């Protein structure tokens, strides 16, 4: 087990959190204003009046995130003189995260075809898969049920299921005010708590600045949203969590936490990635309504439980919390 100077780690992570939170919060009004000036806006299709609001708010989150991550690295390595473990994997993970954000930005600007966007994150995951295998070993152990030791298969699992499915699943389970940011915060906090419990703090390097930046962004994206996240945020946060669990050796837990996103990915695959999540509110009750085949978890829910947008988002947040709680026994057993 890797040992850490917990004082240095705690201070560096606290600095990372504060910087990511403040930079994102300060940047968001500027991002929103500039997106609106440049006509990078979209209609909030889940509301009767369909207000036009700025898109690509995730740009501010990505900048704030990397400001926080770089703060951690500088503080931990150069101020406290502590070594960053598996530095090659750390760098490859950052490249993968930045690549996912880049793909999201390109899609927001040029509207890539869904099937193209679904494949592109795999290219940025190749260095991460390579350095993970060469530095940390080539074993994937899914709770003792499936154990994979063949390097090229492990590499394919990391690229296709670890990064590509996670990033796209997070991107596809979106479209409602605050939904993605809330899910990112819940999953990241749970993984950080698991990391603390197991005294394996690697995932926190990536997730603490994500939590901070997402909290700051949620202030502007929560119902009624002042800004949309854009694919630049959703692909980014999915890839960040995937990179964190790979780097931190929590791949199995990551796969369980992403169950709603994996289901969403499969549903979208059935529609050849053409389906959307949007619904229309009823003019009298405000409840969301959707007619047609259920091509999303959101469609499945609103067809069976009448609710407005705010309660729908709360419901998915609650579902994610329930999933986190249900995984606790697995965490405790695996730590024994």
MOFENRA-V162637 format. One record per backbone hydrogen bond with DSSP energy under -0.5 kcal/mol. NH is the residue of the N-H (numbers start at 1). CO is the residue of the C=O. E is the energy in kcal/mol with one decimal. If there is no record, write none. Layout:
nh:co:e
NH:CO:E
NH:CO:E
//
This chain:
nh:co:e
6:4:-1.1
9:5:-2.8
10:6:-2.7
11:7:-2.4
12:8:-2.4
13:9:-2.5
14:10:-2.1
15:11:-2.4
16:12:-2.2
17:13:-2.5
18:14:-2.4
19:15:-2.5
20:16:-2.5
21:17:-2.5
22:18:-2.6
23:19:-2.8
24:20:-1.9
25:21:-2.4
26:22:-2.6
27:23:-2.2
28:24:-2.0
29:25:-0.6
30:26:-0.6
31:27:-2.7
32:28:-3.0
33:29:-2.4
34:30:-2.4
35:31:-2.5
36:32:-2.0
37:33:-2.2
38:34:-1.8
39:36:-1.3
40:35:-2.6
41:39:-1.7
42:53:-2.3
44:51:-2.5
45:43:-1.5
47:44:-1.6
50:47:-0.7
53:42:-2.5
53:51:-0.6
54:226:-0.7
55:40:-2.7
57:228:-2.8
58:229:-2.1
59:56:-1.7
60:57:-1.0
61:57:-0.9
62:58:-2.8
63:59:-2.1
64:60:-2.3
65:61:-3.0
66:62:-2.4
67:63:-2.0
68:64:-2.1
69:65:-2.7
70:66:-2.7
71:67:-1.7
72:68:-2.1
73:69:-2.3
74:70:-2.6
75:71:-2.5
76:72:-3.1
77:73:-2.3
78:74:-2.0
79:74:-1.2
79:75:-0.8
80:75:-2.2
82:76:-2.4
85:83:-0.7
87:84:-0.6
90:86:-2.2
91:87:-2.5
92:88:-2.3
93:89:-2.5
94:90:-1.9
95:91:-2.1
96:92:-2.1
97:93:-2.4
98:94:-2.6
99:95:-2.2
100:96:-2.1
101:97:-2.1
102:98:-2.3
103:99:-2.4
104:100:-2.2
105:101:-2.4
106:102:-2.5
107:103:-2.4
108:104:-2.5
109:105:-1.9
110:106:-2.9
111:107:-2.5
116:113:-0.5
117:113:-2.6
118:114:-2.1
119:115:-0.7
119:116:-0.9
120:116:-1.9
121:117:-0.7
122:119:-1.8
123:120:-1.5
124:120:-0.8
125:121:-0.8
125:122:-0.6
126:122:-0.6
126:123:-0.7
129:125:-2.6
130:126:-2.5
131:127:-2.7
132:128:-2.2
133:129:-2.0
134:130:-2.4
135:131:-2.0
136:132:-2.2
137:133:-1.0
139:137:-0.5
140:148:-2.6
142:140:-0.6
142:146:-3.3
143:141:-1.5
145:142:-2.0
146:142:-1.0
148:140:-3.2
148:146:-0.5
151:149:-0.6
153:150:-0.7
154:150:-2.4
155:151:-2.7
156:152:-1.8
157:153:-2.4
158:154:-2.4
159:155:-2.3
160:156:-3.0
161:156:-0.5
161:157:-1.5
162:157:-2.2
163:158:-1.8
164:159:-2.3
165:160:-1.7
167:163:-2.9
168:164:-2.2
169:165:-2.7
170:166:-2.3
171:167:-1.8
172:168:-2.3
173:169:-1.9
174:172:-1.6
179:176:-2.1
182:178:-2.1
183:179:-2.2
184:180:-2.5
185:181:-2.1
186:182:-2.5
187:183:-2.5
188:184:-2.2
189:185:-2.6
190:186:-2.1
191:187:-2.3
192:188:-2.2
193:189:-2.3
194:190:-2.4
195:191:-2.3
196:192:-2.2
197:193:-2.5
198:194:-2.5
199:195:-0.5
199:196:-0.8
200:195:-2.4
204:201:-0.9
205:201:-0.6
205:202:-1.3
206:202:-0.6
206:203:-0.6
207:203:-2.1
208:204:-2.0
210:206:-0.7
211:207:-2.6
212:208:-2.0
213:209:-2.5
214:210:-2.4
215:211:-2.2
216:212:-2.1
217:213:-2.2
218:214:-2.4
219:215:-1.0
219:216:-0.5
220:217:-1.6
221:217:-1.6
222:218:-2.0
226:220:-3.1
227:220:-0.8
228:54:-2.7
232:104:-0.6
233:230:-1.4
234:230:-1.7
235:231:-2.2
236:231:-0.6
237:233:-3.1
238:234:-1.9
239:235:-2.2
240:236:-2.4
241:237:-2.2
242:238:-2.0
243:239:-2.8
244:240:-2.4
245:241:-2.3
246:242:-1.8
247:243:-2.9
248:244:-2.5
249:246:-0.8
250:245:-2.9
254:250:-2.4
255:251:-2.0
256:252:-1.4
257:253:-2.6
258:254:-1.5
259:256:-1.5
262:258:-2.9
263:259:-2.6
264:260:-2.1
265:261:-2.5
266:262:-2.2
267:263:-2.4
268:264:-2.5
269:265:-2.1
270:266:-1.8
271:267:-0.9
272:269:-1.7
273:268:-3.5
274:271:-0.9
280:289:-2.2
282:287:-2.9
286:282:-2.1
288:307:-2.8
289:280:-2.6
295:293:-1.0
300:296:-2.0
301:297:-2.1
302:298:-2.5
303:299:-1.5
304:301:-1.5
305:301:-2.5
312:308:-2.1
313:309:-2.3
314:310:-2.3
315:311:-2.4
316:312:-2.0
317:313:-2.3
318:314:-2.7
319:315:-2.4
320:316:-2.0
321:317:-2.1
322:318:-2.5
323:319:-2.2
324:320:-2.2
325:321:-2.6
326:322:-2.5
327:323:-1.1
327:324:-0.6
328:324:-0.6
328:325:-1.1
330:327:-0.6
331:327:-1.9
332:328:-2.5
333:329:-2.5
334:330:-2.4
335:331:-1.0
336:332:-0.8
336:333:-0.7
//
